């Protein structure tokens, strides 16, 4: 589970003017996207063995890139290789208005790892014409285009044109609308030639409700029809995505030779065994070993992990990160984990759904060294894994807050006018500026460290019972756990907050975002689709409605502008606790209908008049609502015998160049898989 940017609209479009250092974070902006760099503080202080370990793991993190592209849509690799060929070889006018529009489209596709928006899941419709597409294809080196033998450019364009331009064809990567066949209606490539009913029947027969340690059924496979029969194709060496997985394995084998401990070496060996077999039992074995290793300075994530992009919430996209510990900042998370049992015992959920003994909650603050797969270029801010409930219950989990990613966001967003435009008054602005950095950090820590790790399922509850509503409900559960404690005096007693106002700032930020500002990411007339956005909308609208009688929260119109004003922070806290209690019950009991009602009633729809107003105000700020990153370049230094003697870090300002480099040097799959 991961937390994305809570306040992701507070973005800058120019290099930071109030940065605390001389590092330039801003790279470029196009469309609704801003690209930043992130630093690797303290990397030079790592030992040679640790640097070499980071390097090998980073290569493994880049090696699986093609997998995600193909998972997102079955024609994505064909399209990407076509775009790369045009960029590499087009002989026409590269200064024309049409070509500039084409390049904006290319950058959006590269950012989303495919032709569907990474948040809304709607297909990008090119701003250039169908005729110009043919011009681009004819003006490029045909030997570089991904043409099948005997296929002409004209026939290729005839196939490609509706895929790109027809807004009714492959329109949504993830279909979640109530009443739709979410499998048949989704363009994502987890299912082919099957219906939602067929998939649900397939997996219903594979689950044992009495199994106390169930595997994550369906996590690493594609369901398709072979000779009229429904079948699963496993992601594994020798199977689906085998060529890329073999490359990942090769780098993991090298990483194992310089692992920091025998424990870490063993966990990598189990991961390799899983990649070779696709056996989900081995995936659980790996996660048990990985969760138990809490002492390593360098750590990583590599695998099919999060299920946000599967409309049924079972199949995982491939992702990877490589990181090293921020020792000083981790003292904060150590305080939280040391008090994990107190948080659990004092939570407002039903006693029967609390954990009697909180096990293995490990948390630290990290610096990212490399982002890959579904974590690149848009990065999470916090991560809590493993996802399997039984492992979390019996072994524990690891939570991380991404310090250098958060720092890049914060520094690059200073002074952009967003807060001043949407905060209720000048006093709120000053208070947010004073406390937000500590408030945001603690919210992320509580969300990941103890929020996701809290609570338990009732005996016999299917972990997948909430289906397509599982992700927004789980994010809401962790958010509410954090919000409930943000204004507790215990936060000050533990030294996590300087005073109680820091927690109130968290409430101001959360409701302003959930009720108003996050909708700048949505196109007019559209519903909220993304899990984290549904979570924030549902929580904010629920507490607003339930607190109306006592005027706990007001939505105020002033000078034709809408603002949020909290009148009673303690009553708001009680409402957060009440909703947390209900959502934990829903998860523990697998109450699909109650979960569905919460999300559909409070988390999906947008007031169109408010939406138009907010979009107009936001447009005047000239900001971008989405942010992603270019990775640093890790360069090994070799001696005359070919041994690595150091690993140097270089930072790039070339977003397109990095994407083209990755396409050339880390592409291992054919266009059709």
N, C-alpha and C positions, 0 to 999 in steps of 0.2 A: 504494500500500500504506500502511496506517496501523496505528499501535499504539494499542490501547485501554487503559483503566486496568488495569495489572498488578495493583494491589492495591486494586481498586475496592470491596472490602468494608470498607475502613477508613474508613467514612463516619460523620459526625456527624449527629445529628437536631436539634440546637439551635444557635443562633448561637454562633460560636466564642468561647471564653473566654480563649484565649491568643493572640489575633491580634496581629500585629506592627503593625497600624495600626487606625484607627477605622472602617474600612469594614466594613459588615455584609454578609457573603457569603450567609448563609442566607436563603432565601425561604419555603419551605414543604416539608412532607413529606406524602405520601399513599401508601397501599399499600406497595410495596417501592421507592419512588422518592423521592429527595431533590432539590429544586431549589435551585440557587445562582445568584448573580450573579458576573460577572467584571469586573474593572477594565480600563480602558484607560490604563495608565501611559505618560506621555510623549506622549499624543495632542496635547495643547495645544502641544507643541513642533514639530509638523509644520508645514510651510509651508502657505499657503492653497491652493496648487495641489495639494499632496498630500492635504489634507483634502477638497477637492472631489473628487479622484480616488477616495478612500476612500468618499465618500458615493455616487457613481454606481455603483461596484462593489458596494456594499452593497445598493443597490436591485436590481441584477441578481441578487444572491445570494438575495434574498427572492422574486423574481418567479417562480422555478421550483418553488415549494413544492408546487403541485398535481401536478406531474409525479411526484414521489416518492410521494405518496399513491396515485396511480393505479397506479404500478408495483408497489406493495406488495400491492394487491388491487383487482380491478376494480370492487367496490362501495364502496370506501373514501370516494370523494368524495360519493357519495349519502348514506352514513352520516354523514359529517362535517357536511354541510350540514343534515341532519336534526337532529343534536345541537345545532348552532349555532342553528337556528330555535327549538328548545325552550328553550335557555338565554335566548334573546333575547325570547321572547314567552309563555312558559308562565304562565298566570294562576292556577294552583293553589297549594297550600301549599308554599312553598319551604323551610320549616323542618321538614318531616316527615322521619322516619327514612328513608323510601323515597327522597326527593329527595336526601338527603345521600349515600346509596349510589349513586344515579344520577350525582351529580357526581364521585364518586371514579372511577367507570367512565369518564366523559367525560375526566377529566384523564389517565387511563392511555392512552386512545385517542389523545389529542392528543400525548402524549409519544412514543408508538410510531409516529406518522404512519400510523395505521391500527388495525385491530382485532386485530392479532397482536402478541404480545410482541416487543420489538425485539431481545431476546437469545435466548430459547428458541424463538421463532417459533410458539408455541402460540397458539391463538385465545383472547382474553379472553371468558369467559362472564359475562354481567352478574349482579351480586348482587341485582338487583331482579327482579320477576316479569314474565312476558309480559303479564299483565293491566295492570301498572303502565305498561308501555310504551304500551299503548293509551290509558291515562289521560293520559299526557304528550302524546301526539299529538293527542288530542281537546281538550286544554286549551291548545293552542298556536294561534297565528295560521296558519291553513291556507294563506294567501297566501305565507307565508314558507317553508313546507315544499316540498321538491323533488318535487312531485307532477306526473306527466305529465297532460296534458289529459284530463279525464274520469275520472281515477282518484280514488276516494274514500279517505278516511283508513283505513277498515276494510280495504279491499283492499290498500292500501299496507302496513298493519300485517301482513296475512296473508303478504305477500312478505317483509317485513323480519324477522319473528319467527324463522323457521328459520335465516336468515343469521346472526343474532346469537346465538341460544340453542342451536341443535343442535350438540352437541360433536363430531358425526361429519361435519358438513358444513363444508368449507373449514377443516379442523381445524388445518392447519399451513401457515405461509407458505412454508417451505422444507422439503421432504421429502428426507432424506439417508439414511434407513435402508437397509441393505444388502438387495438383492433387490427393492426397491420401484421402480415406475416414477416416477422423481424429477420428471419433467415433469408427468405426469397427477396426481400426488399432491400437488403444490405449489399453494398458493393464490395465490402471487405471479403478477403479470400480465405475464410475459414470453412466455408461450405460451398458446394457446387452441385447443382442439379438435385437439390433436396429441399424439403420444406421444414418449417419450424416444428410441425407436428411429428414428422419423421425423426428429426434429431432428438426431440424430447423423449420419444418412445425408445430410441436407440440407447440413450444413456440411462433411462429409468431402469432398463434391464441389466445395467452394469453395476448398479449401486447396491450395497448391502447396508440397510439402515442400522443393523446391529453391530457393524464394524466400528470399534472405538478409535481406530486409526486409519480412516479411509484415505486412499490416494486422491489426488486432485484430478478426478476423472475428466478426460477430454482435453487436458491442459495443453498437450504438445502434439496435436494432430489436426489434420484436415479431414472433414467428412465429405465424401463424394459418392457418386454412383458408378460402379464398375460392372459392366455386363448386366445391367438391370438391378444389381444388388447394392445396398448401401454398405460402404466400407470406410475404414479409417486409414489414412496415410500418416505414419508417424514421422515427426521431425527427428531425424537421426542420421548418423553416418551410414551411408549406403541406402538411405531412404530419402524422403522429401527434404530438400535443402542440404543434402549430404555433402556437396562440394564445399559449401561455405562452412558447414559444421566441422569438416575435416581440417579446414584452415584454422578455425578456432582451437581445435584440439591440438594442432601443431604448436601454437603459441602457448597454450596452457602447459604442454609438456615441458617447454623451455622454462616457463615460470616456476614449475614445480622444482626445478633444479636449484633455484635460488630463493625458495620460500623461506620465511623467517623462522619457521619451526617445523618439527615433524608433524604436528597437528595440522598445520596449514597445508603442508605437502600432501597429507592423507586426504584432506577434504578436496583438494584439486584432483587427485586421482579418482575419487568417487564421482566428481563432476564429469571427468573424462569418460568414465565407465557409463554414466547416464547418457552422455551425448552419443556414445557408440551404440547403445542398445535402445534408447527411448523408453526404458523401463521406469515408470513413475514411482515404483518402490525405491529405486536407486535415487531418484530425485528427492524423495523424503529422507533417505539416508544422508544425502549430501547436505540438505538443509539442517538436519539435526547436528551434523558435524560443524557446519558453518556458523550456526547460531551459538554453538558452544565455544567457539573460538573468539574470545572477547579481548585478548591481550595484544594482538598484532598491531603494529604501527601502520602497516599498509594493508588495505582490504579492497574488496571488489564485489561487484554484482555482475553475473553473466548467466543469462538463460532466458527461458520463456516464463515470464513472471506475472505481469499484470494483465487483467482480463477486461479492462475498460473498453476495448475496441470490439469485443465480441458482444453482439446484442443479447446473447443468452448468458453472458457472464461466466463462461467456462474456459474458453480458449485464450491463450496468452500470447501477446506480442513479444518479440525478442528485444532485450535491452541489455545494456552494460554500462557500468561506471568503474573507474579506478580512483582510489582515494587514499589519503594519509591523514593521520589524526592531528587536529589542532589541540595540543595538550593543554594549553592555558584555558581556552574556551570550554573544554570538556569538563572543567571543574563544575560548571553550572549544571550540566546534565547529570553529573555524578550525584549532586544533591537531590535531584528529582528521583533518580533510580534508588537511592538509599531510602527514600520515603515512599516508594511505590506502594507498599502495603497500606500506608496511611491514606493515600489517595483512593485506593480501592475500598477500604473499609468505610470511608466517609462519603463515598459517592451516593447520589440520591436514587440509584437504581434499586429494584427489588432485591432483598437480601439473598433470595435463592439463586439470583443470577450474578452475584458477586463471586469472585474467586476467594476461596478460603485462604489459600496461600499463593501469593504472587511469585511466580518462578522465573528466574533467568531474564529479568528485564535489564538489558544492557543498552546504554546510550552514550553517544559521544558526538562531538562536533568535529567535522572533517573538512578537508580541502580537496576539491575535485582535481584530479590530474588528467582525466580523459572522460569524455561523454561519448556514448555509442548507442546505436539502435534507437529505441523509443525514448531515450533520454537526450537525444541530440537532433536538432540544435536547441529545441525547447527543453529546458531542464527543470526538474522538480527542485523544491527547496528543502524537503525533508522526506525521509524514507523509513518505513518500518517493515521488516521482513523477519521470518518467512510468513506467508499468507495462510498456511494450513492451520486451522484452529487447534487440531490436536497437538501439533508441535508447539504452538504458542502456549498451550495449557500445560504440557508435560515438560518441555525443555526451556521455553522462553523465546524471546525475540531480540533483535538488534534494531535500535533506532538511531538514525543519524540526521543531523542538521548540516546543511551544506554551506559552510561559512563563507567561502570565497565567492560562491554564486550569489548569495544574499548581499554580500558587500558590493559586488558589481552592480546589482539592481539599485541598491540604496544610493551609492555615490553618483551613479549616472542619472539618477532621477531628482537630484537636488535642484530646487529653484525652478521647476517647470510650470508652476501655476495651477496644477491640478487640485491640490489640497485647498488652495485659496478659493477656487471656483466652487467647490462642492461642500466644504465644511460650513456648519451653521453660522459661525461668527468668528471674529478675530481671536477671541479667547480660546476657542476650540483649536484653531490653527496653531497657536503658540503651544498649547498643551500637547498636541500631537507631535510637533517638532521636538519637544523636550523629551517625550517618553516613547515615541514609536519604535525606535531601534530596539530597546529592551523589551517592549511590549510584543513586537513581532517575533523576536527570538524566543521568548517564553511560550507564546502561543504555539509556535512550531514544535518546540520541545515537548510541551504537554500533549499536543495532538499525537505526535509520533511515539514518545517514550511510554506514556501511560494511557493515552486515549485508545489507540488501536490495541494495546496490550490488555485492556480491561475487560471485565465481564466474561461470561461463559455461556455456551449453548445448553439448552435443556437436553437431557438424555434422549437420543433418538432423532433429534432435529437434523434435517438434511442441510449441510453447509451451503448448498446451492438453492435453498428453498425460495429465496427472494428474487431469483432470476435476474431480469434486466433492471430491477430496482436495487439490487444488492450494493452496487458501487456508490450511488449517491447516499444511500442510507448508512453505509459504513463510514463514509467521509463525514456525514452529519454526526454520527455517534462520536467520532474522535474530536470533531470540532466542538461539540457541546460539552464533552468532558473537559476540554481545555478552557472553554468560556466559563463554565461553572466555577472553576477554581481561580480564574484570573483576578477576581475581586475578593478572594478569601484572604483574611489577615495572615494566614499561614505563609503566603507568598513573601510577605515582608519579614516575618519571623525567620524564614529560611534564608533570607538575604537575596532572594531572587528578584525582588522589586525594591526600589528605594522608598516608595510609599504607595498608598492605595490608589492614587490618581493614575498610575501606570495601567492598572487593570481596567479602569474606566475608559481610558483611551482605546483599549482593545475593543470594548463594546461600541464606542463611537465609530471606529474604523469598520468594524464588522457589519453593523447595520447600515451605515452609509453605503457600503459596497453592495450588500445583499439586496437592499431596497432600491438603490438608485444607480450607482456608478458602474457596476459590472455589466449592465446592459449595453454599454457602449460597444461591446464586442459582438452584439447581435444585429443582424440586418433587419430593417423595418418589416414587420409582418411575420417574422419568424418566431418560433418558440425557443425556449432554453433547452438544449440537448445535452451539453457536456456535464458529466457527473458532478464535478466539483462546483460548477455554477448552479446546478439544480439543488445541491446541498445547501449552498449559501442562501439561495432564494427561498427555499422551503423554510429554513430556520428563521430567517428574518421576517418573512410574511406571517409565519405562524405566531411568533411572539408579539408581533405588531397587532394582529387580530385578537389574540387572547388577552392582551393588555389594554385593549381599547376602553373597557369600562372604567378602569382606574387611570387612564391617560398615561400609561407607563412610557409609551413612545409616541411622539407626534411626527406626522409628515406635514410640514408647513410650507405654504406658498408665500413667497415674498418677492415683489418686483418681478412677477411672472417666472420665478425660479423656485424649484422644489428643494427642500432641505429636510434632514432628519434631526430631531431633537429628542434626546433621552431625558425624561423627567425623574425617573426613579431607578437608579442602578441596582439597588438591592431587590426590588420587585422583578426587575428584568432578570437578575440572576436566578430568582426562584422559577421564573418561566423557563429559562434554559434548563434548569434541573428537572422540571416537569416533563419537558420534551425529551430530555435524555433518558429518563425513566421509561417512557413509552417506546422509544426507538430501541433501547436495549431489550425490552420485552419482545418487540417485533422480531429482532434478530434471534433472540434466545429460543423463541417458540416457532420461528419460521412462518410468521403471520403475513403471508404474501398480500392479502387483500388490504390489510391495515397499512402496510408499507406503501403499496400502490396508491392508496387514497391520500396519504401525506404528500407524496411527491407530485401527483397529478393535480391536487387541489392547491398546493402552495408553492410548488417548485418549477412549474413549466411555463405558465402563461405570463405575458407582459402587458401592462397597461400601455396602449398604443399612443395615447396623448402624452403620457410621461416620457415614453421612449423617444418620441419626436423632439421633445424639449431637451432631453439629456444629450441626444446626438448632436443637436445644434450647438449646445454649449461646449461640448467636447471638441467639435470640429474647429471652433475658433482658437483652441489651444494648440492645434497642429501637432498632436501627439499620436503615438502608435500604441494600440492596446495590447499588442503581443510582443514578447521579447524572446530572442534566442541568442546563441553564442557560437563563435568560432572557437575551435579547440586550439590550445597551444600546440606547438610542434616539438616533439621530443626527439632529440638527435643523439644517438649513441656515438661515443668516441672509441675507436678501436686502436689497439697496439699492433705491432707488426705481426703478431701471431693470431690476430683476429679476435682477441679477447676484449670485452668492453672494459674501458678504464674510467669512463664517466658518461653521464647522460646530461646533455645541455638542453635548456629550454629556450625556444624562440617563440615570439608572439607575432601573429599575422594580422594584417588589416584587410586581407583579401578574402572576403566571404565566397565569392564566386570561384576564385582560384582554389580554395580548399575543397569546395564541392566537386570541381572538375578533377582535382587530384585524387580524391576518394573514389570517384567513378573510374579512374584509370588504374589505380593501384590496389583497390580493395573490392573489386567486383569479381565474384567467383561463380555466379549462377547464370544459367541461360535466360533468355527472355521469357521462356515458357517453362513452368515447373509443374 
